[in-house]
């Protein structure tokens, strides 16, 4: 049905580094972690979060790609995501769906 991007900030208050290894999203067939280097986007197996640091998931950088959407996502709806980490417990989030604000660069 389509794709969507996931953007957020994840803060690590621990004295040990961790990694976001995957994201569960029942509204999509797949949720993949991606990094962007230059103009190229690549799927990665995990994204690091430094000790006492932050992982920024944003347009044009590291992000989550939701592919094969099972329903149309509308602004104002909310979806449930489960974040799976290497060393920390899973976190379940109720996340608002926001309007598309990003416009890709023209080549």
C-alpha positions in Angstrom: 0.0 0.0 0.0 2.9 2.4 0.5 5.7 3.5 2.7 6.2 5.9 5.6 9.2 7.2 7.6 9.7 7.2 11.3 11.5 10.0 13.0 12.2 10.5 16.7 14.8 11.1 19.3 15.9 8.3 21.6 17.9 9.3 24.7 20.2 6.9 26.6 20.5 7.9 30.2 22.7 4.8 31.0 26.5 4.8 31.5 26.7 2.1 28.8 26.2 2.4 25.1 23.3 0.5 23.5 21.9 -0.3 20.0 18.4 0.0 18.5 18.2 -3.4 16.8 14.7 -3.4 15.3 11.3 -1.9 15.4 8.0 -3.7 15.6 5.0 -2.1 13.8 1.8 -4.1 13.2 0.6 -1.5 10.7 3.4 -2.4 8.2 4.7 -5.5 6.6 8.3 -4.4 7.4 10.0 -1.9 9.6 13.7 -1.3 8.7 16.4 0.8 10.2 18.1 3.0 7.6 21.1 5.3 7.6 21.7 8.0 5.0 25.2 8.7 3.8 25.4 11.5 1.3 22.5 10.9 -1.1 22.4 7.2 -0.5 20.0 5.4 2.0 21.0 2.0 3.3 19.3 -0.6 5.5 21.4 -1.4 8.6 21.1 -4.1 11.3 21.3 -1.7 14.2 21.8 2.0 15.1 24.1 2.9 18.0 23.1 5.0 21.0 26.1 6.3 23.0 26.2 6.3 26.8 24.5 9.4 28.1 23.8 10.3 24.5 21.0 10.4 22.0 20.1 8.8 18.7 18.4 11.2 16.3 16.1 9.6 13.7 15.4 12.4 11.3 14.8 13.4 7.6 18.0 13.0 5.6 19.7 11.0 8.3 19.1 7.8 10.3 15.4 6.8 10.3 12.9 4.0 10.3 11.2 2.9 7.0 7.8 1.3 7.3 7.1 -0.6 4.1 4.0 -2.4 2.9 1.6 -0.3 5.0 -1.5 -2.3 5.9 -3.7 0.8 6.3 -3.7 4.4 5.2 -2.1 6.5 7.9 -3.8 9.9 8.5 -2.6 12.9 10.4 -4.0 12.8 13.9 -4.0 9.0 14.1 -1.6 7.2 16.3 0.3 3.9 15.9 2.0 1.6 18.3 5.8 0.9 17.9 7.9 -1.5 19.8 11.6 -0.6 20.0 13.9 -3.5 20.5 17.4 -2.8 21.9 20.5 -4.9 22.3 20.9 -4.4 26.0 17.9 -2.5 27.3 14.3 -3.7 27.7 11.8 -3.2 24.8 9.9 0.0 24.8 6.3 0.3 23.5 5.3 3.7 22.2 2.1 5.2 21.1 3.2 7.6 18.4 1.2 10.3 16.6 1.0 10.3 12.8 2.1 13.7 11.5 1.7 15.3 8.1 4.5 14.8 5.6 6.7 17.8 5.9 9.8 16.6 4.2 10.5 17.3 0.5 13.2 15.3 -1.1 16.1 17.0 -2.8 15.8 17.3 -6.5 18.6 15.7 -8.4 
